[in-house]
Amino acid sequence: MLSVLRNINGDKAIWAVAALLALFSFLPVYSASSNLVYVVGNGTTVGHLVKHALLLFLGFGIIYGVHKIPTHFFKGLSLIALPIVLVLLIFVLAQGTSIGGANASRWIRIPFVGFGFQPSNLAAVVVMVYVARYLSKIRDIKIGFTESILPLWVPVFLVVLLILPANFSTAGIIFSMVLMLCFLGGYPVKYLLGIVGTGLLCLTLFILTAKAAPDLFPNRVDTWMSRIDSFSNPDDVQANYQIEKAKIAIATGGIVGKGAGKSVQKNFLPQSSSDFIYAIIVEEYGLVGGFALMFFYLFLLFRIVVVANGAGTVFSKLLVLGVGLPIVFQALINMAVAVELFPVTGQNLPLISSGGTSSWMTCLAIGIILSASNKSIVQDNNSNKHFDESNPLEVLSGQL
């Protein structure tokens, strides 16, 4: 263990924030898991805590392994991973829209280990790396809109459209983050406006198709519409049950909260250990705990910007922003939902909420950021003028 700690490189502040968030997560996850045990009748609180610990342990293993990979390798890895992601998304979509009740079209069940895997979370990271690769490639080249359609927008739209039927919020976040990264990467704004218009047109056609043929995507469009209607009609208490319980939790938390493990609303609030864990945190630790948590995410954003600014190549800069900004964006969305600033989205609180795939993909993104901040790797990348032709991955990543 000591040898592992001695070999940790990259931005120490990001390591510290990730570790603090992960360590703190044990308290609210253990507390909120009582809902799953005593209300839903699923497992034991200790069992959920051990599972959460195992998932985070594997997640930090991902961070450690990925942060040792030279940053330029991610160029080639994104080209390899993108077709795999598309196949996985097609596979989960072909499963149908429900297995045993709901949400099966988001998951691939891993045999023997009892875990589920959401390819959409992996797709979110892979797409951002792929877009960063493309933008860095054309950075100093004047390129027309039609020339960018096939290599850039076709893969992006394929991923988004495959995720959209089962997970509107994730599809929307991916599309929004791609647009933001393209804007930061210098992609012409007039082209981006055309892409936004195309995206809205595709979304409209999808909704009209789903309404005209409801058997294709049963319940999904109705779910989105009901969430939007509930958000726009806050007086409907029955439709806003989750939000009402979340607001009660936040209101009763006060300044310093009720204390660790003393939440009352965790017994009534569905998804209290995942989607609405922020409400439980504020109830138990008050506004002090809620604002402290927000501070750590904003500090993470600050360090992401610092690392991006100090990165040695255009690709590294865009890579850090591409995989880093969605982490903070997702955290802010989760918090905004809990205080009714956003409709219910189903997005977890990164590194805090229980859940495997989301935590692992957050760890993957953090590992990529740390790789870009790893000075020894950056220096090696800058001094590496020639590529080993016997290593196909290095040729692919270096030349592309």
Secondary structure, 3 states (H helix, E strand, C coil): CHHHHHCCCCCHHHHHHHHHHHHHHHHHHHHHHHHHHHHHCCCCHHHHHHHHHHHHHHHHHHHHHHCCCCCCHHHHHHHHHHHHHHHHHHHHHHCCCCCCCCCHHHCEECCCCCCEECHHHHHHHHHHHHHHHHHHHCCCCCCCHHHHHHHHHHHHHHHHHHHCCCCHHHHHHHHHHHHHHHHHCCCCHHHHHHHHHHHHHHHHHHHHHHHHCCCCCCCHHHHHHHHHHHHHCCCCCCCCHHHHHHHHHHHHHCCCCCCCCCCCHHHCCCCCCCCCHHHHHHHHHHHHHHHHHHHHHHHHHHHHHHHHHHCCCHHHHHHHHHHHHHHHHHHHHHHHHHCCCCCCCCCCCCCCCCCHHHHHHHHHHHHHHHHHHCHHHHHHHHHCCCCCCCCHHHHHHHHC
